[in-house]
Amino acid sequence: MRKDLRVAGWLLLLFGVSIILWALYSSYSIFADKAKAPEIFKVEEKKKIPTTDQLSTSPQAQMERMFQEQLKTLFPPEIFFRFLNLISWTIFTGMITFGGSQIATLGIKLLK
């Protein structure tokens, strides 16, 4: 076997393993809350302009407003978008890990 193929095999193997280790470390940092997940989905603040329904003082309109406010406190939009960001990060990390394993596999084949 040629020496340059062995060197290329080792380099590919080390590069593939380093990609996998980077993806694992980055994911650990994000899920351990040591680093912030990339924000693909962001919450946009809306200006609240009272509508005619909100200005009315009927008991039904007041109950609807109270229900909406309570719902916002139970399920804030930030949590939903953070969940989407974590899912997108997990998918991205899965693709990176798969690519790293393919590169490492190619390096192993060159070593044989």
C-alpha positions as CSV (number, residue, x, y, z in Angstrom):
1,M,0.0,0.0,0.0
2,R,1.2,3.5,-0.8
3,K,2.2,5.6,2.1
4,D,0.3,8.7,0.8
5,L,-2.9,6.7,0.9
6,R,-2.3,5.7,4.5
7,V,-1.6,9.3,5.4
8,A,-4.8,10.4,3.6
9,G,-6.7,7.7,5.4
10,W,-5.5,8.8,8.8
11,L,-6.3,12.4,8.0
12,L,-9.8,11.6,6.9
13,L,-10.4,9.4,9.9
14,L,-9.2,12.1,12.3
15,F,-11.2,14.8,10.5
16,G,-14.4,12.7,10.6
17,V,-14.0,11.9,14.3
18,S,-13.2,15.6,15.1
19,I,-16.4,16.7,13.3
20,I,-18.5,14.2,15.3
21,L,-16.8,15.3,18.6
22,W,-17.4,18.9,17.8
23,A,-21.1,18.3,17.1
24,L,-21.5,16.3,20.4
25,Y,-19.7,19.0,22.4
26,S,-21.8,21.8,20.9
27,S,-25.0,19.9,21.5
28,Y,-24.0,19.2,25.1
29,S,-23.2,22.9,25.6
30,I,-26.5,24.0,24.2
31,F,-28.6,21.4,26.2
32,A,-26.7,22.1,29.4
33,D,-27.5,25.8,28.9
34,K,-23.8,26.8,28.7
35,A,-24.3,28.1,25.2
36,K,-27.2,29.6,23.4
37,A,-28.8,27.7,20.5
38,P,-28.7,29.4,17.1
39,E,-31.8,31.4,16.6
40,I,-33.4,30.4,13.3
41,F,-36.9,31.1,14.5
42,K,-37.3,34.5,16.3
43,V,-40.2,36.0,18.2
44,E,-41.3,39.4,16.8
45,E,-42.8,41.8,19.2
46,K,-46.1,43.3,18.1
47,K,-47.4,46.6,19.1
48,K,-50.7,46.3,20.9
49,I,-53.4,48.5,19.4
50,P,-56.7,48.2,21.1
51,T,-59.5,47.3,18.8
52,T,-63.1,48.1,19.2
53,D,-63.7,44.6,20.8
54,Q,-61.0,45.4,23.4
55,L,-62.5,48.8,24.1
56,S,-65.9,47.4,24.8
57,T,-66.8,46.6,28.3
58,S,-69.2,43.7,27.7
59,P,-68.6,40.8,30.1
60,Q,-67.9,38.4,27.2
61,A,-65.2,40.7,25.8
62,Q,-63.6,41.0,29.2
63,M,-63.6,37.2,29.7
64,E,-62.0,36.7,26.3
65,R,-59.3,39.2,27.1
66,M,-58.6,37.6,30.5
67,F,-58.5,34.1,28.8
68,Q,-56.0,35.3,26.2
69,E,-53.8,36.9,28.9
70,Q,-53.9,33.7,31.0
71,L,-53.1,31.6,27.9
72,K,-50.1,33.8,27.1
73,T,-48.7,33.4,30.7
74,L,-49.2,29.6,30.5
75,F,-47.7,29.2,27.0
76,P,-45.5,32.1,26.1
77,P,-44.4,32.3,22.4
78,E,-40.8,32.3,23.4
79,I,-41.0,28.7,24.6
80,F,-42.5,27.5,21.3
81,F,-39.8,29.2,19.3
82,R,-37.0,27.9,21.6
83,F,-38.4,24.4,21.0
84,L,-38.3,24.9,17.3
85,N,-34.7,26.2,17.5
86,L,-33.7,23.1,19.5
87,I,-35.4,20.8,17.0
88,S,-33.6,22.5,14.1
89,W,-30.3,22.3,15.9
90,T,-30.8,18.6,16.5
91,I,-31.6,18.0,12.8
92,F,-28.5,20.0,11.8
93,T,-26.3,18.1,14.3
94,G,-27.6,14.8,13.0
95,M,-26.6,15.8,9.5
96,I,-23.2,16.9,10.6
97,T,-22.7,13.7,12.6
98,F,-23.7,11.6,9.6
99,G,-21.3,13.5,7.3
100,G,-18.5,13.0,9.8
101,S,-19.1,9.3,10.0
102,Q,-19.1,9.1,6.2
103,I,-15.7,10.9,6.1
104,A,-14.3,8.6,8.9
105,T,-15.6,5.6,7.0
106,L,-13.8,6.7,3.9
107,G,-10.6,7.1,5.9
108,I,-11.0,3.6,7.3
109,K,-11.4,2.2,3.8
110,L,-8.2,3.9,2.7
111,L,-6.3,2.4,5.6
112,K,-7.3,-1.1,4.7
